[in-house]
Amino acid sequence: MTNGRALLARTKLTAPDGTPQVHLKLVFLNPTTEQHEIDALLTDITTTAQQRTTTKH
């Protein structure tokens, strides 16, 4: 991929039982991706990680 950018988001959370959890997500960005789109992605990634941490599997 040329002229590409990627966003690696690392979210460190604590599960209800006190266990630390780290969630990683890699997103490949378009060269024209704007900052507000990146901010929205980060918010979505954080929300998803929090939901996975608080939900029992």
C-alpha positions in Angstrom: 0.0 0.0 0.0 1.5 3.3 -1.0 0.6 6.6 0.7 -1.5 4.7 3.2 -1.9 5.4 6.9 -3.0 3.1 9.7 -4.4 3.8 13.1 -3.5 1.4 15.9 -5.8 2.0 18.9 -4.8 0.5 22.3 -7.5 0.6 25.0 -6.5 -0.5 28.5 -9.5 -1.3 30.7 -10.3 -3.2 33.9 -12.9 -6.0 33.8 -15.6 -6.0 36.6 -13.6 -8.8 38.3 -10.5 -6.5 38.4 -8.7 -8.3 35.6 -6.8 -5.8 33.4 -7.6 -6.1 29.7 -6.0 -4.5 26.7 -7.9 -4.3 23.4 -6.0 -3.6 20.1 -7.6 -2.6 16.8 -5.8 -1.8 13.6 -7.6 0.4 11.0 -6.2 1.2 7.6 -7.0 4.8 6.7 -7.6 6.3 3.3 -5.1 9.0 2.4 -8.0 11.5 2.4 -9.3 10.5 5.9 -10.0 13.7 7.9 -9.3 14.2 11.6 -13.0 14.2 12.6 -13.4 10.8 10.9 -10.3 9.5 12.9 -11.8 11.0 16.1 -15.1 9.1 15.4 -13.2 5.9 14.8 -11.4 6.2 18.1 -14.6 6.9 20.0 -16.3 3.8 18.4 -13.2 1.7 19.2 -13.2 2.8 22.8 -16.9 2.2 23.2 -16.7 -1.3 21.7 -13.8 -2.2 24.0 -15.7 -1.0 27.0 -18.7 -3.1 26.0 -16.6 -6.2 25.6 -14.9 -5.6 28.9 -18.2 -5.3 30.9 -20.0 -8.1 29.1 -19.4 -11.7 30.1 -18.6 -14.1 27.3 
